[in-house]
Amino acid sequence: MTIVLPFRPSVLPLPPTTHRSLPESAAKFLTVTSQLAQPGTIVLTARGEVDMASAPYLRDRLQGEIHHAGPDLIANLNDVSFFGAAGLDVLADVQEAASLAEIGFCVVARTRKILMPLRVTGLDLVLDVYPDLDHTPMRPWFPIGRR
């Protein structure tokens, strides 16, 4: 007898080593880089287009940085030139995963092509959105047991 349990892979954080590779057709349209802004905050910067082809890669990269009680996560979308509906789904899923992991998640965006879809869908009321990295909250992070 086989029991099938409901499974939402987009909510479960992925280990950093299991990133899905970007399909060749989409590779020239999106790059994602990460940097440790300070010990308590990781910044992932997306450059290019976020659409149906590239959104799964962006989701994997963001969720790969989510760890329970780990550093906060910032998605910097200021260099994104196209932001489709699939990108909205990614941000909603990552917000949910970050909440479950008890870490902060925010979005950096200042262009109309990002802000308008967030406003129209109401995601700007759910996500913390800042115009640049200088305005984002970054927390110091201390490993458990070292406070």
HUFEN-V726202 format. One record per residue. N is the residue number from 1. PHI is phi in whole degrees, 0 to 359 (999 if undefined). Layout:
BEGIN
N/PHI  N/PHI
END
This chain:
BEGIN
1/999  2/250  3/251  4/255  5/258  6/296  7/216  8/244  9/298  10/288  11/265  12/277  13/295  14/259  15/298  16/302  17/275  18/253  19/298  20/290  21/281  22/287  23/304  24/306  25/295  26/260  27/301  28/281  29/254  30/214  31/234  32/229  33/240  34/233  35/209  36/272  37/290  38/197  39/305  40/257  41/213  42/250  43/247  44/254  45/250  46/260  47/230  48/118  49/250  50/250  51/222  52/301  53/283  54/262  55/301  56/300  57/294  58/299  59/301  60/297  61/295  62/293  63/291  64/293  65/262  66/267  67/225  68/305  69/57  70/275  71/292  72/294  73/233  74/239  75/259  76/268  77/251  78/295  79/257  80/275  81/265  82/216  83/225  84/272  85/301  86/298  87/293  88/297  89/298  90/300  91/297  92/296  93/295  94/292  95/300  96/295  97/295  98/296  99/298  100/296  101/276  102/62  103/235  104/277  105/220  106/217  107/241  108/254  109/204  110/228  111/265  112/300  113/295  114/260  115/293  116/298  117/299  118/296  119/291  120/298  121/273  122/84  123/294  124/294  125/274  126/262  127/267  128/272  129/241  130/233  131/285  132/202  133/295  134/296  135/262  136/278  137/284  138/237  139/257  140/290  141/234  142/239  143/302  144/306  145/87  146/241  147/281
END
